Amino acid sequence: MPDKAILVTGDFVLDFQIYEGQRHHYGQSLSDGVKVKYQLGGAALVHQVLEALLKPSKPEQQPEWQSFMAVQDESQYDALHSFDPSKCAYAFWRPYPKDKPPEKQFWRVSEAMGFGAGNIDRTAFDWSPAPGLPDSPQIVVFSEGGMDFRETSDLWHDDKLRKAKWIFLKTAAPVGEGALWRHLADNYCDKLVVIAAARELRETPARLNIGLSWESIVEDTLRELDVHGSLSELTRCRHLIIPFDSEGALWLERRTCLENEPQPLANACARLIYDAGAIEGDNEY
């Protein structure tokens, strides 16, 4: 096992991917038909991205870091028949660009259909825990989507949080709420990194404009993050990263986090990383 380990946990969902086919007549090639695949999503996708990023560039190299997923990736999903549809997500995939030949196309999500309807009972699905998890991961990553994980303390691996150097929380609306947020902000604020997309923040009372200018976006965001703003609770963490789709991100860094309460922005360093030739939402497809 590598010396440096990352533990990934959070809300796990079942993703159904529907791939467009070209078989519009029964007599056409079977291989070109519509395909439906399912896979473990949610926090599992974060784990998969980390695995790809941490993979050595050369086969003979040993990985310095390794990502571990807290639950087993049960590819057969025997529980599929009993899985709550409200925890299943659906998306259509199509090849792009449409005016290019197949060898120059790539697949991407053309339409995110969202979650299914079901019994939203706020109880965690009983995923089997993965064996061989590291005792002292350097980094713990929470990817939670406002579902049941944030209220289920038995799944938080608090013994590992105490030993971790950094804790990442990728969160969704409602942001800055719930038992998990209070636990992390009250006990681990000095090593807590929060990632909350601007589109999630707009689900709150925060007044954040979209599609105007980067200056306007930053002014709105900093106003809502300040002590009396509706997003001030988020300033309790050491680092706050707010992505504006794929066009930019605001990074707020505090030097220390010694008080368990919102901090004035005068005690923080703010950086904006952005595409000067675009504004939020320009690259949305």
C-alpha positions in Angstrom: 0.0 0.0 0.0 1.4 3.5 -0.9 2.5 5.7 1.9 -0.1 8.4 1.0 -3.8 7.4 1.0 -7.0 9.2 0.2 -10.3 7.9 1.5 -13.4 8.9 -0.5 -16.9 8.5 0.9 -20.3 10.3 0.8 -23.6 9.9 -1.1 -23.5 7.0 -3.5 -26.1 6.8 -6.3 -26.8 4.5 -9.2 -26.2 6.2 -12.5 -28.0 5.1 -15.7 -26.3 6.2 -18.8 -28.3 6.1 -22.0 -26.2 6.2 -25.2 -27.7 7.3 -28.4 -27.9 4.7 -31.2 -28.0 5.0 -35.0 -30.3 2.0 -35.5 -33.5 3.7 -36.6 -34.7 0.7 -38.6 -34.9 -2.9 -37.2 -32.9 -4.2 -40.1 -29.9 -2.0 -39.4 -26.7 -3.2 -37.6 -27.4 -4.4 -34.0 -24.1 -2.9 -32.8 -25.3 0.6 -33.6 -28.4 0.5 -31.3 -29.2 2.4 -28.1 -27.2 1.1 -25.1 -28.1 1.5 -21.5 -25.4 1.1 -18.8 -25.5 1.5 -15.1 -22.6 2.2 -12.7 -22.1 3.4 -9.2 -22.0 7.3 -9.2 -22.0 10.1 -6.7 -18.9 9.8 -4.5 -17.8 6.9 -6.7 -17.1 9.2 -9.6 -14.8 11.4 -7.4 -12.9 8.2 -6.6 -12.7 7.2 -10.3 -11.3 10.7 -11.2 -8.7 10.5 -8.4 -7.6 7.0 -9.5 -7.1 8.4 -13.1 -5.2 11.4 -11.8 -3.0 9.4 -9.4 -2.1 6.7 -12.0 1.7 6.9 -12.7 2.6 8.0 -16.2 4.9 5.0 -16.7 3.9 1.4 -16.0 7.0 0.6 -14.0 6.5 3.5 -11.6 4.9 2.9 -8.2 2.0 5.2 -7.3 2.9 7.7 -4.6 -0.8 8.2 -3.7 -3.7 5.8 -3.7 -7.5 6.5 -3.6 -9.8 4.2 -1.6 -13.6 4.1 -1.9 -15.4 3.5 1.4 -17.9 1.0 -0.1 -17.6 -1.9 -2.4 -18.2 -1.3 -6.1 -20.7 -4.1 -6.6 -20.8 -4.2 -10.4 -23.5 -6.8 -10.5 -25.8 -4.7 -8.2 -27.9 -7.6 -6.9 -29.8 -4.9 -5.0 -30.9 -3.2 -8.2 -34.5 -4.5 -7.9 -34.9 -3.0 -4.4 -32.9 0.2 -5.0 -34.9 3.3 -4.4 -35.5 5.1 -7.7 -35.1 8.5 -5.9 -31.4 7.6 -5.6 -31.0 6.8 -9.3 -29.8 9.4 -11.8 -30.3 9.3 -15.5 -28.4 11.0 -18.4 -28.4 10.9 -22.2 -25.1 10.7 -24.1 -24.5 11.6 -27.7 -21.4 11.9 -29.9 -20.1 15.4 -30.6 -19.4 17.4 -32.8 -22.2 16.2 -34.9 -20.7 17.6 -38.1 -17.5 15.5 -37.7 -16.9 11.9 -38.9 -17.1 9.2 -36.2 -13.4 8.9 -35.7 -13.2 12.6 -34.7 -16.2 12.6 -32.4 -16.3 12.1 -28.6 -19.2 11.1 -26.3 -20.5 13.6 -23.7 -23.7 14.1 -21.7 -26.2 15.9 -24.0 -29.0 16.0 -21.3 -28.9 15.4 -17.6 -32.3 13.9 -16.8 -32.0 14.1 -13.0 -33.2 11.7 -10.4 -36.1 9.3 -10.5 -39.2 9.5 -8.3 -39.4 7.3 -5.2 -39.6 7.2 -1.5 -37.3 9.9 -0.3 -37.0 8.6 3.2 -33.6 10.1 4.0 -32.2 6.8 5.1 -28.9 5.6 3.9 -28.8 2.6 1.5 -26.8 -0.3 3.0 -23.8 -0.4 0.8 -21.3 -3.1 1.8 -18.1 -1.4 3.3 -15.0 -2.0 1.3 -12.2 -4.2 2.9 -8.7 -3.0 3.5 -9.3 0.7 4.1 -6.3 2.7 5.3 -6.2 3.4 9.1 -4.7 6.8 8.7 -5.5 8.4 5.4 -3.7 11.7 4.8 -6.8 13.1 3.0 -10.5 12.3 3.5 -12.9 13.4 0.7 -16.6 13.7 1.3 -18.8 14.0 -1.8 -22.3 14.6 -0.5 -25.3 15.6 -2.5 -27.7 16.7 0.2 -29.0 13.2 0.6 -28.9 10.9 3.6 -25.2 10.8 4.2 -25.0 14.2 5.9 -27.3 13.0 8.7 -25.8 9.5 9.2 -22.8 9.9 11.5 -22.0 6.2 11.5 -20.7 6.6 7.9 -18.3 9.5 8.6 -15.2 7.6 9.7 -14.6 10.1 12.5 -11.6 8.0 13.8 -9.9 8.7 10.4 -10.9 12.4 10.4 -8.9 13.0 13.5 -5.7 11.6 11.9 -6.2 13.2 8.4 -4.1 16.2 7.4 -6.9 17.6 5.1 -10.6 17.0 4.8 -12.4 17.9 1.6 -16.1 18.4 1.5 -17.8 18.6 -1.9 -21.3 19.7 -0.9 -24.7 20.5 -2.5 -27.8 22.5 -1.5 -28.7 23.1 1.1 -25.2 24.3 1.8 -23.8 25.0 5.3 -26.5 22.9 6.9 -26.9 19.5 8.5 -25.2 17.4 11.0 -22.1 16.7 8.9 -21.4 20.4 8.3 -21.8 21.2 11.9 -19.4 18.4 12.9 -16.7 19.3 10.4 -17.0 23.1 11.0 -17.0 22.7 14.8 -14.2 20.2 15.1 -12.0 20.3 12.0 -12.3 23.8 10.5 -8.5 24.4 10.4 -8.1 21.5 7.9 -11.4 21.7 6.1 -11.6 22.5 2.3 -15.1 23.1 1.1 -16.1 22.9 -2.6 -19.6 24.4 -3.4 -20.6 25.2 -6.9 -22.2 28.6 -7.6 -25.3 26.8 -9.0 -25.8 25.2 -5.6 -25.4 28.5 -3.8 -28.2 29.9 -5.9 -30.5 27.4 -4.3 -30.1 29.5 -1.1 -31.4 33.0 -0.4 -28.0 34.3 -1.7 -28.4 36.9 -4.5 -25.8 35.8 -7.0 -26.2 37.1 -10.6 -25.2 35.0 -13.6 -24.0 35.9 -17.0 -23.1 39.5 -16.4 -19.4 40.1 -15.7 -16.7 38.5 -13.6 -16.5 41.7 -11.5 -20.2 41.6 -10.8 -20.1 37.8 -9.9 -17.2 38.3 -7.5 -18.8 41.3 -5.8 -22.1 39.4 -5.3 -20.3 36.4 -3.9 -18.1 38.3 -1.5 -21.0 40.3 -0.3 -23.0 37.1 0.5 -19.9 35.5 2.2 -19.2 38.5 4.5 -20.2 38.3 8.1 -23.8 39.5 7.6 -24.3 37.7 4.3 -26.5 34.7 3.7 -23.4 32.5 2.9 -21.3 33.6 5.9 -21.4 30.1 7.4 -19.2 28.9 4.7 -16.3 31.1 5.8 -15.7 28.8 8.8 -13.5 26.5 6.7 -9.8 26.9 5.9 -10.3 27.0 2.2 -13.5 27.6 0.2 -13.6 26.9 -3.6 -16.7 28.1 -5.6 -16.7 26.9 -9.2 -18.7 28.9 -11.7 -19.4 26.0 -14.1 -16.3 25.3 -16.2 -15.4 29.0 -16.8 -13.9 30.0 -13.5 -13.6 29.5 -9.7 -13.3 31.7 -6.6 -10.8 30.5 -4.0 -11.1 31.9 -0.5 -8.2 31.1 1.9 -8.0 31.8 5.6 -4.7 31.6 7.3 -6.1 30.2 10.5 -9.5 28.9 11.7 -9.5 29.3 15.5 -13.1 30.4 16.1 -16.2 28.4 15.5 -18.1 31.2 13.9 -18.2 33.1 10.5 -15.1 35.1 9.9 -14.8 38.6 8.3 -13.4 38.5 4.8 -10.7 41.0 5.9 -9.0 38.0 7.4 -9.0 36.0 4.2 -7.2 36.0 0.8 -9.5 35.7 -2.3 -8.3 34.6 -5.7 -10.3 34.4 -8.9 -9.3 31.9 -11.6 -11.3 32.5 -14.8 -11.5 32.4 -18.6 -11.1 36.0 -19.6 -12.8 35.3 -22.9 -16.0 33.8 -21.4 -18.5 34.2 -18.6 -20.2 31.6 -16.4 -22.4 29.3 -18.5 -20.8 30.1 -21.9 -19.5 26.6 -22.4 -22.7 24.8 -21.2 -24.1 22.3 -23.7 
